Amino acid sequence: LVASTSLGSNVDATAHTDAAIVGGGPAGLLSAIMLAEKYPDKSFQVFDRLKPPPSPSDEAIWSDVARFYLIGLGFRGQQALKTFGVWDAVQQYTIQAVGRMD
């Protein structure tokens, strides 16, 4: 599984890829994980139009509340992340919110 930073960059035109996933959001990344697990002998490449986000542990970025926004991740989203074994990595950067947070 190869992740590209944005459409058109970091792409090796001579490299063989069995499938491309366009969109590096939650659905695209989970699709890539699922496909890589189901077809380990195949190669997949993820493309997204945005640059990779800063590290979630970068306090200089994430302590500035003007530079981020809250994203709700409901039960079904959490279950999907658990199914593919990535929830623990995500959960360490979350807080529980009950009701509106604005």
Distance bins in CASP14 RR format, pairs under 12 A and 6 or more apart:
PFRMAT RR
TARGET T0000
AUTHOR 0000-0000-0000
RMODE 2
METHOD distances of the structure
MODEL  1
1 17 0 0 0 0 0 1 0 0 0 0 0
1 18 0 0 0 0 0 1 0 0 0 0 0
1 19 0 0 0 0 0 1 0 0 0 0 0
1 20 0 0 0 0 0 1 0 0 0 0 0
1 21 0 0 0 0 1 0 0 0 0 0 0
1 24 0 0 0 0 0 1 0 0 0 0 0
1 28 0 0 0 0 0 1 0 0 0 0 0
1 29 0 0 0 0 1 0 0 0 0 0 0
1 30 0 0 0 0 0 1 0 0 0 0 0
1 31 0 0 0 0 0 1 0 0 0 0 0
1 32 1 0 1 0 0 0 0 0 0 0 0
1 33 1 0 0 1 0 0 0 0 0 0 0
1 34 0 0 0 0 0 1 0 0 0 0 0
1 35 0 0 0 0 1 0 0 0 0 0 0
1 36 1 0 1 0 0 0 0 0 0 0 0
1 37 0 0 0 0 1 0 0 0 0 0 0
1 38 0 0 0 0 0 1 0 0 0 0 0
1 39 0 0 0 0 0 1 0 0 0 0 0
1 40 0 0 0 0 1 0 0 0 0 0 0
1 42 0 0 0 0 1 0 0 0 0 0 0
1 43 1 0 0 1 0 0 0 0 0 0 0
1 44 1 0 1 0 0 0 0 0 0 0 0
1 45 1 0 0 1 0 0 0 0 0 0 0
1 46 1 0 0 1 0 0 0 0 0 0 0
2 10 0 0 0 0 1 0 0 0 0 0 0
2 11 0 0 0 0 1 0 0 0 0 0 0
2 12 0 0 0 0 1 0 0 0 0 0 0
2 15 0 0 0 0 1 0 0 0 0 0 0
2 16 0 0 0 0 0 1 0 0 0 0 0
2 17 1 0 0 1 0 0 0 0 0 0 0
2 18 0 0 0 0 0 1 0 0 0 0 0
2 19 0 0 0 0 0 1 0 0 0 0 0
2 20 0 0 0 0 1 0 0 0 0 0 0
2 21 0 0 0 0 0 1 0 0 0 0 0
2 32 0 0 0 0 1 0 0 0 0 0 0
2 36 0 0 0 0 0 1 0 0 0 0 0
2 42 0 0 0 0 0 1 0 0 0 0 0
2 43 1 0 0 1 0 0 0 0 0 0 0
2 44 1 0 0 1 0 0 0 0 0 0 0
2 45 1 0 1 0 0 0 0 0 0 0 0
2 46 1 0 0 1 0 0 0 0 0 0 0
2 47 0 0 0 0 1 0 0 0 0 0 0
3 9 0 0 0 0 0 1 0 0 0 0 0
3 10 0 0 0 0 1 0 0 0 0 0 0
3 11 0 0 0 0 0 1 0 0 0 0 0
3 20 0 0 0 0 0 1 0 0 0 0 0
3 21 0 0 0 0 1 0 0 0 0 0 0
3 23 0 0 0 0 0 1 0 0 0 0 0
3 24 1 0 0 1 0 0 0 0 0 0 0
3 25 0 0 0 0 0 1 0 0 0 0 0
3 28 0 0 0 0 0 1 0 0 0 0 0
3 29 0 0 0 0 1 0 0 0 0 0 0
3 32 0 0 0 0 1 0 0 0 0 0 0
3 33 0 0 0 0 0 1 0 0 0 0 0
3 36 0 0 0 0 0 1 0 0 0 0 0
3 44 0 0 0 0 1 0 0 0 0 0 0
3 45 1 0 0 1 0 0 0 0 0 0 0
3 46 1 0 1 0 0 0 0 0 0 0 0
3 47 0 0 0 0 1 0 0 0 0 0 0
3 48 0 0 0 0 1 0 0 0 0 0 0
3 50 0 0 0 0 0 1 0 0 0 0 0
3 51 0 0 0 0 0 1 0 0 0 0 0
3 52 1 0 0 1 0 0 0 0 0 0 0
3 53 0 0 0 0 0 1 0 0 0 0 0
4 10 1 0 1 0 0 0 0 0 0 0 0
4 11 1 0 1 0 0 0 0 0 0 0 0
4 12 0 0 0 0 1 0 0 0 0 0 0
4 15 0 0 0 0 0 1 0 0 0 0 0
4 17 0 0 0 0 0 1 0 0 0 0 0
4 20 0 0 0 0 1 0 0 0 0 0 0
4 21 0 0 0 0 0 1 0 0 0 0 0
4 22 0 0 0 0 0 1 0 0 0 0 0
4 23 0 0 0 0 0 1 0 0 0 0 0
4 24 0 0 0 0 1 0 0 0 0 0 0
4 32 0 0 0 0 0 1 0 0 0 0 0
4 44 0 0 0 0 0 1 0 0 0 0 0
4 45 1 0 0 1 0 0 0 0 0 0 0
4 46 1 0 0 1 0 0 0 0 0 0 0
4 47 1 0 1 0 0 0 0 0 0 0 0
4 48 1 0 0 1 0 0 0 0 0 0 0
4 49 0 0 0 0 0 1 0 0 0 0 0
4 50 0 0 0 0 0 1 0 0 0 0 0
4 51 0 0 0 0 0 1 0 0 0 0 0
4 52 0 0 0 0 1 0 0 0 0 0 0
5 11 0 0 0 0 1 0 0 0 0 0 0
5 23 0 0 0 0 0 1 0 0 0 0 0
5 24 0 0 0 0 0 1 0 0 0 0 0
5 45 0 0 0 0 0 1 0 0 0 0 0
5 46 0 0 0 0 1 0 0 0 0 0 0
5 47 0 0 0 0 1 0 0 0 0 0 0
5 48 1 0 0 1 0 0 0 0 0 0 0
5 49 0 0 0 0 1 0 0 0 0 0 0
5 50 0 0 0 0 1 0 0 0 0 0 0
5 51 1 0 1 0 0 0 0 0 0 0 0
5 52 1 0 1 0 0 0 0 0 0 0 0
5 53 0 0 0 0 0 1 0 0 0 0 0
6 22 0 0 0 0 0 1 0 0 0 0 0
6 23 0 0 0 0 0 1 0 0 0 0 0
6 24 0 0 0 0 0 1 0 0 0 0 0
6 46 0 0 0 0 0 1 0 0 0 0 0
6 47 1 0 0 1 0 0 0 0 0 0 0
6 48 1 0 0 1 0 0 0 0 0 0 0
6 49 1 0 1 0 0 0 0 0 0 0 0
6 50 1 0 0 1 0 0 0 0 0 0 0
6 51 1 0 0 1 0 0 0 0 0 0 0
6 52 0 0 0 0 1 0 0 0 0 0 0
7 20 0 0 0 0 0 1 0 0 0 0 0
7 21 0 0 0 0 0 1 0 0 0 0 0
7 22 1 0 0 1 0 0 0 0 0 0 0
7 23 0 0 0 0 1 0 0 0 0 0 0
7 24 0 0 0 0 0 1 0 0 0 0 0
7 45 0 0 0 0 0 1 0 0 0 0 0
7 46 0 0 0 0 0 1 0 0 0 0 0
7 47 1 0 1 0 0 0 0 0 0 0 0
7 48 1 0 0 1 0 0 0 0 0 0 0
7 49 1 0 1 0 0 0 0 0 0 0 0
7 50 0 0 0 0 1 0 0 0 0 0 0
7 51 0 0 0 0 0 1 0 0 0 0 0
8 20 0 0 0 0 0 1 0 0 0 0 0
8 22 0 0 0 0 0 1 0 0 0 0 0
8 45 0 0 0 0 0 1 0 0 0 0 0
8 47 1 0 0 1 0 0 0 0 0 0 0
8 48 0 0 0 0 0 1 0 0 0 0 0
8 49 0 0 0 0 1 0 0 0 0 0 0
9 47 0 0 0 0 1 0 0 0 0 0 0
9 48 0 0 0 0 0 1 0 0 0 0 0
9 49 0 0 0 0 0 1 0 0 0 0 0
9 50 0 0 0 0 0 1 0 0 0 0 0
9 51 0 0 0 0 1 0 0 0 0 0 0
9 52 0 0 0 0 0 1 0 0 0 0 0
10 45 0 0 0 0 1 0 0 0 0 0 0
10 46 0 0 0 0 0 1 0 0 0 0 0
10 47 0 0 0 0 1 0 0 0 0 0 0
10 48 0 0 0 0 0 1 0 0 0 0 0
10 51 0 0 0 0 0 1 0 0 0 0 0
10 52 0 0 0 0 0 1 0 0 0 0 0
11 17 0 0 0 0 1 0 0 0 0 0 0
11 20 0 0 0 0 1 0 0 0 0 0 0
11 45 1 0 0 1 0 0 0 0 0 0 0
11 46 0 0 0 0 0 1 0 0 0 0 0
11 47 1 0 0 1 0 0 0 0 0 0 0
12 43 0 0 0 0 0 1 0 0 0 0 0
12 45 0 0 0 0 1 0 0 0 0 0 0
13 45 0 0 0 0 0 1 0 0 0 0 0
15 43 0 0 0 0 1 0 0 0 0 0 0
15 44 0 0 0 0 0 1 0 0 0 0 0
15 45 0 0 0 0 1 0 0 0 0 0 0
16 42 0 0 0 0 1 0 0 0 0 0 0
16 43 1 0 0 1 0 0 0 0 0 0 0
16 44 0 0 0 0 0 1 0 0 0 0 0
16 45 0 0 0 0 0 1 0 0 0 0 0
17 32 0 0 0 0 0 1 0 0 0 0 0
17 35 0 0 0 0 0 1 0 0 0 0 0
17 42 0 0 0 0 1 0 0 0 0 0 0
17 43 1 0 1 0 0 0 0 0 0 0 0
17 44 1 0 0 1 0 0 0 0 0 0 0
17 45 1 0 1 0 0 0 0 0 0 0 0
17 46 0 0 0 0 0 1 0 0 0 0 0
17 47 0 0 0 0 0 1 0 0 0 0 0
18 32 0 0 0 0 0 1 0 0 0 0 0
18 35 0 0 0 0 1 0 0 0 0 0 0
18 36 0 0 0 0 0 1 0 0 0 0 0
18 38 0 0 0 0 0 1 0 0 0 0 0
18 39 1 0 0 1 0 0 0 0 0 0 0
18 40 0 0 0 0 0 1 0 0 0 0 0
18 41 0 0 0 0 1 0 0 0 0 0 0
18 42 1 0 1 0 0 0 0 0 0 0 0
18 43 1 0 1 0 0 0 0 0 0 0 0
18 44 1 0 0 1 0 0 0 0 0 0 0
18 45 0 0 0 0 1 0 0 0 0 0 0
19 28 0 0 0 0 0 1 0 0 0 0 0
19 31 0 0 0 0 1 0 0 0 0 0 0
19 32 0 0 0 0 1 0 0 0 0 0 0
19 34 0 0 0 0 0 1 0 0 0 0 0
19 35 1 0 0 1 0 0 0 0 0 0 0
19 36 0 0 0 0 1 0 0 0 0 0 0
19 38 0 0 0 0 0 1 0 0 0 0 0
19 39 0 0 0 0 1 0 0 0 0 0 0
19 42 1 0 0 1 0 0 0 0 0 0 0
19 43 1 0 0 1 0 0 0 0 0 0 0
19 44 1 0 1 0 0 0 0 0 0 0 0
19 45 1 0 0 1 0 0 0 0 0 0 0
19 46 0 0 0 0 0 1 0 0 0 0 0
19 47 0 0 0 0 0 1 0 0 0 0 0
20 28 0 0 0 0 0 1 0 0 0 0 0
20 31 0 0 0 0 0 1 0 0 0 0 0
20 32 0 0 0 0 1 0 0 0 0 0 0
20 35 0 0 0 0 0 1 0 0 0 0 0
20 42 0 0 0 0 0 1 0 0 0 0 0
20 43 0 0 0 0 1 0 0 0 0 0 0
20 44 1 0 0 1 0 0 0 0 0 0 0
20 45 1 0 1 0 0 0 0 0 0 0 0
20 46 1 0 0 1 0 0 0 0 0 0 0
20 47 1 0 0 1 0 0 0 0 0 0 0
20 48 0 0 0 0 0 1 0 0 0 0 0
21 27 0 0 0 0 1 0 0 0 0 0 0
21 28 1 0 1 0 0 0 0 0 0 0 0
21 29 0 0 0 0 1 0 0 0 0 0 0
21 30 0 0 0 0 1 0 0 0 0 0 0
21 31 1 0 1 0 0 0 0 0 0 0 0
21 32 1 0 1 0 0 0 0 0 0 0 0
21 33 0 0 0 0 1 0 0 0 0 0 0
21 34 0 0 0 0 0 1 0 0 0 0 0
21 35 1 0 0 1 0 0 0 0 0 0 0
21 36 0 0 0 0 1 0 0 0 0 0 0
21 42 0 0 0 0 0 1 0 0 0 0 0
21 43 0 0 0 0 0 1 0 0 0 0 0
21 44 1 0 0 1 0 0 0 0 0 0 0
21 45 1 0 0 1 0 0 0 0 0 0 0
21 46 1 0 1 0 0 0 0 0 0 0 0
21 47 1 0 0 1 0 0 0 0 0 0 0
21 48 0 0 0 0 1 0 0 0 0 0 0
22 28 0 0 0 0 1 0 0 0 0 0 0
22 29 0 0 0 0 0 1 0 0 0 0 0
22 31 0 0 0 0 0 1 0 0 0 0 0
22 32 0 0 0 0 0 1 0 0 0 0 0
22 44 0 0 0 0 0 1 0 0 0 0 0
22 45 0 0 0 0 1 0 0 0 0 0 0
22 46 0 0 0 0 1 0 0 0 0 0 0
22 47 1 0 1 0 0 0 0 0 0 0 0
22 48 1 0 0 1 0 0 0 0 0 0 0
22 49 0 0 0 0 1 0 0 0 0 0 0
23 29 0 0 0 0 1 0 0 0 0 0 0
23 30 0 0 0 0 0 1 0 0 0 0 0
23 31 0 0 0 0 1 0 0 0 0 0 0
23 32 0 0 0 0 1 0 0 0 0 0 0
23 45 0 0 0 0 0 1 0 0 0 0 0
23 46 1 0 0 1 0 0 0 0 0 0 0
23 47 1 0 0 1 0 0 0 0 0 0 0
23 48 1 0 1 0 0 0 0 0 0 0 0
23 49 1 0 0 1 0 0 0 0 0 0 0
23 50 0 0 0 0 1 0 0 0 0 0 0
24 30 0 0 0 0 1 0 0 0 0 0 0
24 31 0 0 0 0 1 0 0 0 0 0 0
24 32 1 0 0 1 0 0 0 0 0 0 0
24 33 0 0 0 0 0 1 0 0 0 0 0
24 44 0 0 0 0 0 1 0 0 0 0 0
24 45 0 0 0 0 0 1 0 0 0 0 0
24 46 1 0 1 0 0 0 0 0 0 0 0
24 47 1 0 0 1 0 0 0 0 0 0 0
24 48 1 0 1 0 0 0 0 0 0 0 0
24 49 0 0 0 0 1 0 0 0 0 0 0
24 50 0 0 0 0 1 0 0 0 0 0 0
24 51 0 0 0 0 0 1 0 0 0 0 0
24 52 0 0 0 0 1 0 0 0 0 0 0
24 53 0 0 0 0 0 1 0 0 0 0 0
25 31 0 0 0 0 1 0 0 0 0 0 0
25 32 0 0 0 0 1 0 0 0 0 0 0
25 33 0 0 0 0 0 1 0 0 0 0 0
25 46 0 0 0 0 1 0 0 0 0 0 0
25 47 0 0 0 0 0 1 0 0 0 0 0
25 48 1 0 0 1 0 0 0 0 0 0 0
25 49 0 0 0 0 0 1 0 0 0 0 0
25 50 0 0 0 0 1 0 0 0 0 0 0
25 52 0 0 0 0 0 1 0 0 0 0 0
25 53 0 0 0 0 0 1 0 0 0 0 0
25 71 0 0 0 0 0 1 0 0 0 0 0
26 32 0 0 0 0 0 1 0 0 0 0 0
26 33 0 0 0 0 0 1 0 0 0 0 0
26 48 0 0 0 0 0 1 0 0 0 0 0
26 71 0 0 0 0 1 0 0 0 0 0 0
26 72 0 0 0 0 0 1 0 0 0 0 0
26 73 0 0 0 0 1 0 0 0 0 0 0
26 74 0 0 0 0 0 1 0 0 0 0 0
26 76 0 0 0 0 0 1 0 0 0 0 0
26 77 1 0 0 1 0 0 0 0 0 0 0
26 78 0 0 0 0 0 1 0 0 0 0 0
26 80 1 0 0 1 0 0 0 0 0 0 0
26 81 0 0 0 0 1 0 0 0 0 0 0
26 84 0 0 0 0 0 1 0 0 0 0 0
26 86 0 0 0 0 0 1 0 0 0 0 0
26 87 0 0 0 0 0 1 0 0 0 0 0
26 90 0 0 0 0 1 0 0 0 0 0 0
27 33 0 0 0 0 0 1 0 0 0 0 0
27 34 0 0 0 0 0 1 0 0 0 0 0
27 46 0 0 0 0 0 1 0 0 0 0 0
27 48 0 0 0 0 0 1 0 0 0 0 0
27 76 0 0 0 0 0 1 0 0 0 0 0
27 77 0 0 0 0 1 0 0 0 0 0 0
27 80 0 0 0 0 1 0 0 0 0 0 0
27 81 0 0 0 0 0 1 0 0 0 0 0
27 84 0 0 0 0 0 1 0 0 0 0 0
28 34 0 0 0 0 1 0 0 0 0 0 0
28 35 0 0 0 0 1 0 0 0 0 0 0
28 36 0 0 0 0 0 1 0 0 0 0 0
28 44 0 0 0 0 0 1 0 0 0 0 0
28 45 0 0 0 0 0 1 0 0 0 0 0
28 46 1 0 0 1 0 0 0 0 0 0 0
28 47 0 0 0 0 1 0 0 0 0 0 0
28 48 0 0 0 0 1 0 0 0 0 0 0
28 80 0 0 0 0 0 1 0 0 0 0 0
28 84 0 0 0 0 0 1 0 0 0 0 0
29 35 0 0 0 0 0 1 0 0 0 0 0
29 36 0 0 0 0 0 1 0 0 0 0 0
29 44 0 0 0 0 0 1 0 0 0 0 0
29 46 1 0 0 1 0 0 0 0 0 0 0
29 47 0 0 0 0 0 1 0 0 0 0 0
29 48 0 0 0 0 1 0 0 0 0 0 0
29 52 0 0 0 0 0 1 0 0 0 0 0
29 53 0 0 0 0 0 1 0 0 0 0 0
29 80 0 0 0 0 0 1 0 0 0 0 0
29 81 0 0 0 0 1 0 0 0 0 0 0
29 84 0 0 0 0 1 0 0 0 0 0 0
29 86 0 0 0 0 1 0 0 0 0 0 0
29 89 0 0 0 0 0 1 0 0 0 0 0
29 90 0 0 0 0 0 1 0 0 0 0 0
30 36 0 0 0 0 0 1 0 0 0 0 0
30 37 0 0 0 0 0 1 0 0 0 0 0
30 46 0 0 0 0 0 1 0 0 0 0 0
30 76 0 0 0 0 0 1 0 0 0 0 0
30 77 0 0 0 0 1 0 0 0 0 0 0
30 78 0 0 0 0 0 1 0 0 0 0 0
30 79 0 0 0 0 0 1 0 0 0 0 0
30 80 1 0 1 0 0 0 0 0 0 0 0
30 81 1 0 0 1 0 0 0 0 0 0 0
30 82 0 0 0 0 0 1 0 0 0 0 0
30 83 0 0 0 0 1 0 0 0 0 0 0
30 84 1 0 1 0 0 0 0 0 0 0 0
30 85 0 0 0 0 0 1 0 0 0 0 0
30 86 1 0 0 1 0 0 0 0 0 0 0
30 87 0 0 0 0 0 1 0 0 0 0 0
30 90 0 0 0 0 0 1 0 0 0 0 0
31 37 0 0 0 0 0 1 0 0 0 0 0
31 38 0 0 0 0 0 1 0 0 0 0 0
31 39 0 0 0 0 0 1 0 0 0 0 0
31 44 0 0 0 0 1 0 0 0 0 0 0
31 46 0 0 0 0 1 0 0 0 0 0 0
31 80 0 0 0 0 0 1 0 0 0 0 0
31 84 0 0 0 0 1 0 0 0 0 0 0
32 38 0 0 0 0 0 1 0 0 0 0 0
32 39 0 0 0 0 0 1 0 0 0 0 0
32 42 0 0 0 0 0 1 0 0 0 0 0
32 43 0 0 0 0 0 1 0 0 0 0 0
32 44 1 0 1 0 0 0 0 0 0 0 0
32 45 0 0 0 0 1 0 0 0 0 0 0
32 46 1 0 1 0 0 0 0 0 0 0 0
32 47 0 0 0 0 0 1 0 0 0 0 0
32 48 0 0 0 0 0 1 0 0 0 0 0
32 84 0 0 0 0 1 0 0 0 0 0 0
32 86 0 0 0 0 0 1 0 0 0 0 0
33 39 0 0 0 0 0 1 0 0 0 0 0
33 40 0 0 0 0 0 1 0 0 0 0 0
33 44 0 0 0 0 1 0 0 0 0 0 0
33 46 0 0 0 0 1 0 0 0 0 0 0
33 80 0 0 0 0 1 0 0 0 0 0 0
33 81 0 0 0 0 1 0 0 0 0 0 0
33 83 0 0 0 0 1 0 0 0 0 0 0
33 84 1 0 1 0 0 0 0 0 0 0 0
33 85 0 0 0 0 1 0 0 0 0 0 0
33 86 1 0 0 1 0 0 0 0 0 0 0
33 87 0 0 0 0 0 1 0 0 0 0 0
33 89 0 0 0 0 0 1 0 0 0 0 0
34 40 0 0 0 0 0 1 0 0 0 0 0
34 44 0 0 0 0 0 1 0 0 0 0 0
34 80 0 0 0 0 1 0 0 0 0 0 0
34 81 0 0 0 0 0 1 0 0 0 0 0
34 83 0 0 0 0 1 0 0 0 0 0 0
34 84 1 0 0 1 0 0 0 0 0 0 0
34 85 0 0 0 0 0 1 0 0 0 0 0
34 86 0 0 0 0 0 1 0 0 0 0 0
35 41 0 0 0 0 0 1 0 0 0 0 0
35 42 1 0 0 1 0 0 0 0 0 0 0
35 43 0 0 0 0 0 1 0 0 0 0 0
35 44 1 0 1 0 0 0 0 0 0 0 0
35 45 0 0 0 0 0 1 0 0 0 0 0
35 46 0 0 0 0 0 1 0 0 0 0 0
35 84 0 0 0 0 0 1 0 0 0 0 0
36 42 1 0 0 1 0 0 0 0 0 0 0
36 43 0 0 0 0 1 0 0 0 0 0 0
36 44 1 0 1 0 0 0 0 0 0 0 0
36 45 0 0 0 0 0 1 0 0 0 0 0
36 46 0 0 0 0 0 1 0 0 0 0 0
36 84 0 0 0 0 1 0 0 0 0 0 0
36 86 0 0 0 0 0 1 0 0 0 0 0
37 44 0 0 0 0 0 1 0 0 0 0 0
37 83 0 0 0 0 0 1 0 0 0 0 0
37 84 1 0 0 1 0 0 0 0 0 0 0
37 85 0 0 0 0 1 0 0 0 0 0 0
37 86 0 0 0 0 0 1 0 0 0 0 0
38 44 0 0 0 0 0 1 0 0 0 0 0
38 84 0 0 0 0 0 1 0 0 0 0 0
46 52 0 0 0 0 0 1 0 0 0 0 0
52 58 0 0 0 0 0 1 0 0 0 0 0
53 61 0 0 0 0 1 0 0 0 0 0 0
53 62 0 0 0 0 1 0 0 0 0 0 0
53 67 0 0 0 0 0 1 0 0 0 0 0
53 68 0 0 0 0 1 0 0 0 0 0 0
53 71 0 0 0 0 0 1 0 0 0 0 0
53 93 0 0 0 0 0 1 0 0 0 0 0
54 60 0 0 0 0 1 0 0 0 0 0 0
54 61 1 0 1 0 0 0 0 0 0 0 0
54 62 1 0 0 1 0 0 0 0 0 0 0
54 63 0 0 0 0 0 1 0 0 0 0 0
54 64 0 0 0 0 0 1 0 0 0 0 0
54 67 0 0 0 0 1 0 0 0 0 0 0
54 68 0 0 0 0 1 0 0 0 0 0 0
54 93 0 0 0 0 0 1 0 0 0 0 0
55 61 1 0 0 1 0 0 0 0 0 0 0
55 62 0 0 0 0 1 0 0 0 0 0 0
55 93 0 0 0 0 0 1 0 0 0 0 0
56 62 1 0 0 1 0 0 0 0 0 0 0
56 68 0 0 0 0 0 1 0 0 0 0 0
56 89 0 0 0 0 1 0 0 0 0 0 0
56 90 0 0 0 0 1 0 0 0 0 0 0
56 91 0 0 0 0 0 1 0 0 0 0 0
56 92 0 0 0 0 1 0 0 0 0 0 0
56 93 1 0 1 0 0 0 0 0 0 0 0
56 94 0 0 0 0 1 0 0 0 0 0 0
57 63 0 0 0 0 0 1 0 0 0 0 0
57 89 0 0 0 0 0 1 0 0 0 0 0
57 92 0 0 0 0 1 0 0 0 0 0 0
57 93 1 0 0 1 0 0 0 0 0 0 0
58 64 0 0 0 0 0 1 0 0 0 0 0
58 67 0 0 0 0 0 1 0 0 0 0 0
58 68 0 0 0 0 0 1 0 0 0 0 0
58 93 0 0 0 0 0 1 0 0 0 0 0
59 67 0 0 0 0 0 1 0 0 0 0 0
59 93 0 0 0 0 0 1 0 0 0 0 0
60 67 0 0 0 0 1 0 0 0 0 0 0
61 67 1 0 0 1 0 0 0 0 0 0 0
61 68 1 0 0 1 0 0 0 0 0 0 0
62 68 1 0 0 1 0 0 0 0 0 0 0
62 69 0 0 0 0 0 1 0 0 0 0 0
62 70 0 0 0 0 0 1 0 0 0 0 0
62 93 0 0 0 0 1 0 0 0 0 0 0
62 95 0 0 0 0 0 1 0 0 0 0 0
65 101 0 0 0 0 0 1 0 0 0 0 0
65 102 0 0 0 0 0 1 0 0 0 0 0
68 93 0 0 0 0 0 1 0 0 0 0 0
69 101 0 0 0 0 0 1 0 0 0 0 0
69 102 0 0 0 0 1 0 0 0 0 0 0
70 94 0 0 0 0 1 0 0 0 0 0 0
70 95 0 0 0 0 1 0 0 0 0 0 0
70 96 0 0 0 0 0 1 0 0 0 0 0
70 97 1 0 0 1 0 0 0 0 0 0 0
70 99 0 0 0 0 0 1 0 0 0 0 0
70 100 0 0 0 0 1 0 0 0 0 0 0
70 101 1 0 1 0 0 0 0 0 0 0 0
70 102 0 0 0 0 1 0 0 0 0 0 0
71 77 0 0 0 0 0 1 0 0 0 0 0
71 90 0 0 0 0 0 1 0 0 0 0 0
71 93 0 0 0 0 0 1 0 0 0 0 0
71 94 0 0 0 0 1 0 0 0 0 0 0
71 95 0 0 0 0 0 1 0 0 0 0 0
71 97 0 0 0 0 0 1 0 0 0 0 0
71 101 0 0 0 0 0 1 0 0 0 0 0
72 78 0 0 0 0 0 1 0 0 0 0 0
72 90 0 0 0 0 0 1 0 0 0 0 0
72 94 0 0 0 0 1 0 0 0 0 0 0
72 95 0 0 0 0 0 1 0 0 0 0 0
72 96 0 0 0 0 0 1 0 0 0 0 0
72 97 1 0 0 1 0 0 0 0 0 0 0
72 98 0 0 0 0 0 1 0 0 0 0 0
72 99 0 0 0 0 0 1 0 0 0 0 0
72 100 0 0 0 0 0 1 0 0 0 0 0
72 101 0 0 0 0 1 0 0 0 0 0 0
72 102 0 0 0 0 0 1 0 0 0 0 0
73 79 0 0 0 0 0 1 0 0 0 0 0
73 80 0 0 0 0 1 0 0 0 0 0 0
73 81 1 0 0 1 0 0 0 0 0 0 0
73 82 0 0 0 0 0 1 0 0 0 0 0
73 86 0 0 0 0 0 1 0 0 0 0 0
73 87 0 0 0 0 1 0 0 0 0 0 0
73 90 1 0 0 1 0 0 0 0 0 0 0
73 91 0 0 0 0 1 0 0 0 0 0 0
73 93 0 0 0 0 0 1 0 0 0 0 0
73 94 1 0 0 1 0 0 0 0 0 0 0
73 95 0 0 0 0 0 1 0 0 0 0 0
73 96 0 0 0 0 0 1 0 0 0 0 0
73 97 0 0 0 0 1 0 0 0 0 0 0
74 80 0 0 0 0 1 0 0 0 0 0 0
74 81 0 0 0 0 0 1 0 0 0 0 0
74 82 0 0 0 0 0 1 0 0 0 0 0
74 87 0 0 0 0 0 1 0 0 0 0 0
74 90 0 0 0 0 0 1 0 0 0 0 0
74 94 0 0 0 0 0 1 0 0 0 0 0
74 96 0 0 0 0 0 1 0 0 0 0 0
74 97 0 0 0 0 0 1 0 0 0 0 0
75 81 0 0 0 0 0 1 0 0 0 0 0
75 82 0 0 0 0 0 1 0 0 0 0 0
75 87 0 0 0 0 0 1 0 0 0 0 0
76 82 0 0 0 0 0 1 0 0 0 0 0
76 83 0 0 0 0 0 1 0 0 0 0 0
77 83 0 0 0 0 1 0 0 0 0 0 0
77 84 0 0 0 0 0 1 0 0 0 0 0
77 86 0 0 0 0 0 1 0 0 0 0 0
77 87 0 0 0 0 1 0 0 0 0 0 0
77 90 0 0 0 0 1 0 0 0 0 0 0
77 91 0 0 0 0 0 1 0 0 0 0 0
77 94 0 0 0 0 0 1 0 0 0 0 0
78 84 0 0 0 0 0 1 0 0 0 0 0
78 85 0 0 0 0 0 1 0 0 0 0 0
78 86 0 0 0 0 0 1 0 0 0 0 0
78 87 1 0 0 1 0 0 0 0 0 0 0
78 88 0 0 0 0 0 1 0 0 0 0 0
78 90 0 0 0 0 1 0 0 0 0 0 0
78 91 0 0 0 0 1 0 0 0 0 0 0
78 94 0 0 0 0 1 0 0 0 0 0 0
78 96 0 0 0 0 0 1 0 0 0 0 0
79 85 0 0 0 0 0 1 0 0 0 0 0
79 86 0 0 0 0 0 1 0 0 0 0 0
79 87 0 0 0 0 1 0 0 0 0 0 0
80 86 0 0 0 0 1 0 0 0 0 0 0
80 87 0 0 0 0 1 0 0 0 0 0 0
80 90 0 0 0 0 0 1 0 0 0 0 0
81 87 1 1 0 0 0 0 0 0 0 0 0
81 88 0 0 0 0 1 0 0 0 0 0 0
81 89 0 0 0 0 1 0 0 0 0 0 0
81 90 1 0 1 0 0 0 0 0 0 0 0
81 91 0 0 0 0 1 0 0 0 0 0 0
81 94 0 0 0 0 0 1 0 0 0 0 0
82 88 0 0 0 0 1 0 0 0 0 0 0
82 89 0 0 0 0 0 1 0 0 0 0 0
82 90 0 0 0 0 1 0 0 0 0 0 0
82 91 0 0 0 0 1 0 0 0 0 0 0
84 90 0 0 0 0 0 1 0 0 0 0 0
85 91 0 0 0 0 0 1 0 0 0 0 0
86 92 0 0 0 0 0 1 0 0 0 0 0
86 93 0 0 0 0 0 1 0 0 0 0 0
87 93 0 0 0 0 0 1 0 0 0 0 0
87 94 0 0 0 0 1 0 0 0 0 0 0
88 94 0 0 0 0 0 1 0 0 0 0 0
95 101 0 0 0 0 1 0 0 0 0 0 0
END
